[in-house]
Amino acid sequence: MKKHSIYQQLSAAASCLLLAACGLVLTGCGSDSVEASPSEEDVWLHPYGASQSDQSLQTQFYQKNGIYLLFNDTIRKERVATNPDGTPYYDFETANLSYIMTGISNNYKEIFEFDYLQTDADKQAATRFIEDKVLPHLGGGLLPFSLLLVNKITFNVENSSTYGMIQKQIPMVYAGFRCTAIVTQGVADMDDATQKTYCNDILKSIVNSKVSALPANAFDEFYSYSNAYYSTYAMYEAAEAFFVDHPTPYSIGLLDGGYYRWSTEGSLIMYNIKAKNYDLEDYTNAVFTYTDAEFEALYGEYPICMRKFKLLKDIYQTLGLKF
């Protein structure tokens, strides 16, 4: 028997009621009461191939967090026809991490491969880790529509600007528009300190993927304190005078990062200051490594460092990061 969608059934029922109200139809519409058919199944909540154990975990997770939980990127798979050779033809839908709302295509092709979690124990441990460690720090625009928890992500990018060359990446996180995939392999074997470090790495990756959503001038004040010094190089008399006013990199708001040389030893006195993007990277690492008290213990005597640290935390909080 052919099944009509809920919209078809309601439309038919509404037509009958309208005609009856106008006195044009006396019989033929059946009962006076109109009942909609059961609503269609939420395929994101109970995706294709999910076991009973998976479904129970997914339902509890969604009810608690309002986020869909996935262990496979196939959302729906339905046989709709038969190929000429007799093999089945399927219509299917995937989580599609590269989906973008505008539908505008970029000049590259993205191909994802996943190693899935296999055991119920691994899935449960991964879910606990995400729920207890990661989600409490995510809010606003950082909260994903769905989470895909896997053992491994392989991300192949075919870029037209590189004449079809494929660039292979193996990220721990990929934050897409409607699905964020996270590698959770081995989290059950991590101690609390290791889980915290891994959680911070995940959060940093998610935040970095969303930075492009910020206004173009979001980091202007952050950069303003050290802007006069980025990517500069000096020696001899100029360097000597510079060191009188700025005896350490912290004096101009730069952290340890290994991307510059700051030397007053030997006959060659010089400084070679890092580029702007390294400065942001250093402070981002600091934000996800140190508490306010720990950072102050290290850099409290350097006002510019303290201001830049607080500024960056405020910026990331506007994205939805919770400390």
Helices and strands as residue ranges (DSSP letters): H 6-21, H 52-65, E 68-70, E 74-82, E 88-94, E 108-116, H 120-129, I 130-134, G 135-137, G 140-142, E 146-159, G 160-162, E 166-169, E 173-175, E 180-183, G 187-189, H 192-210, G 211-213, H 220-224, E 233-235, H 236-245, G 249-252, E 261-263, E 270-272, H 276-287, H 292-299, H 303-319
